[in-house]
Amino acid sequence: MKNVTIVCDGSSLGNGRGNPRAAAVAVLGFKGIWKAVGEYLGNATNQQAEIAAARIGLENLKEPCKVKVLSDSRYVVETMGGTWKRKTNHEWWARLDKAASKHQIEWQWVKGHSGHEIQEIADKTARKIADAGRVDHEMLEEVVLNIGVTEI
């Protein structure tokens, strides 16, 4: 079984008011090689974007893996770890549960904006996608080139 690291982040510009623009990004690492995936979510909250970020990372794995998921969302980490109860966003959780079902996952919280290189990249990329209102695949390729070969 492959050991994979996923660093994920979601962003919702205008969260909780008007017409938010949300996006989710996951950066997947295997043996120091990275791939970035993103999704424009449109009208979604920060919490929904964080759930979606973990989901898209897991959905992009082609086979069952041992996965370390790093997220700056305590909401995602504590809920998936069973510490917090699910009170809202049930459809979003169901999609994440389905994506997680075939993998062995360790959920790990990482403090946002604390200098974790790949988490910072996921954060900035999610913001850019939310701002643009679309996924720019060239930008996703460029961010992984900037990471280079790095194991965490």
N, C-alpha and C positions, 0 to 999 in steps of 0.2 A: 504494500500500500504506500503510495507516494505521500511525502510530507510537504504540505503546502501552507504558505502564510497568506492571509488576506487582510489587507489594511483597507478599511472602508470608512466613508463619510458621506453624509447627506447635507444638503443646504436648502433652505426655503427663504428666498428673498421676499420680504413682506409678510413673513409668517404671522398668521393670526389676524390679518387685516386685508381688506380689499381683495385683490386678485394675486395671491402669491405665485411665485415662479420657483418651482422646486426641481432639484436634480439629485442624483445619487451616483457615487463613483466607488469602484472597488479596484484596488491594485493587488494583483495576484503574483506571488513569488514562489518559484520552484528552483532550488539549487542556484539561487542568486540571479536568476533570469526573471524579469518582470513583464507583466502584461496589464494594461489598464483598460477597464470597461466602464462605460457610463450610460446613464439613461436620463432623459428629460422627463420629468413627472408632471409638469404643469401645476395645477392647483392641488398642492399637498402641503402638509405641515412639516416642521422640522422633524418631529418624531416619525412620521410616515416615511420621510426621506431617509432617515437613519435605518429604519427597518428594510427599506428597499435596497439600500447600499449593501447590506449583508446578503440579502437575497440574490442580487445580481452577481455578486462574487461567487457564491456557491453554485448558482445556475451555470456559470461558465466553466465549471470543472467537468471534464468529459468522462470521469470514472470515479468510483468511490475513493476518497482520500482521508488521511489524517490531516485535519485542518486546524490551524491556530488563527482565529478571527480576532483582529485587533480593531476596536472601535472606541471613539471618544464619547460614545453614548452609553451612559450608565443604564438608561432605559432599555436599550437592546441587550446589553451584557447581563444585567441583573434579571431581566425577564426571561431570556433564553436559558440562563443558569438556574431558573426556578425560584429565585429569591423574591421577585416581585410578581404580583398577580396581573393578569391581562384584564383590563377594565374597558378598554376602547381599542380601536384599530384592528378588530378581529379578522377582517379580510386580509389585511396586510400581514398579520401574524401567520395566518393559514398559508399564505404563499411562501413565507420564510420557512415555516415548518416543513413544507413539501420539499423545498430546495435543500434543507438540512438533513432530511431523513436518511439519505444513503451514506452520509459521512460520519466520521468520528471527530467531534468538534470540541476544541477548548476555546471558550469565550474569554477574552482578556480585555479589560478596560485600559485605555491609554489616555492620559490627560491631553486634551486638545490644546493646541497653540503652546506646546511646551518644548518645541525643538525636535520632536521626533520627525526625522526627514521625510519618511514615506507618508506619515499621517498628514503632515503639512501639505504635501503634494496632492493627496486625496482631497483635502479640504479646499485648496485653491482651485482644483480642477472642477469640483462640484459647484463651486460658486460661479466659475466661468460658464459652465453649461447652463446653470439656472439663469444667469444674466443674458446669455445669447438666445435662450429658448430652443436650443437644439444641441445635439451631440456633434462635436467636431472630431472626426476620427484621426485626422492628422495631428491635432493637439494631443490626443491620447497616446499616439505613437511617440511624439516628441517627449512627453513626460517620462516615459520609461527609458528613453535614450539618455535622459538627464540623470536617471538613477544609476545607470550602468549595471555592472555585476556586483550586487550587494546581497549578502545573506544577513537576515535578522532572526 
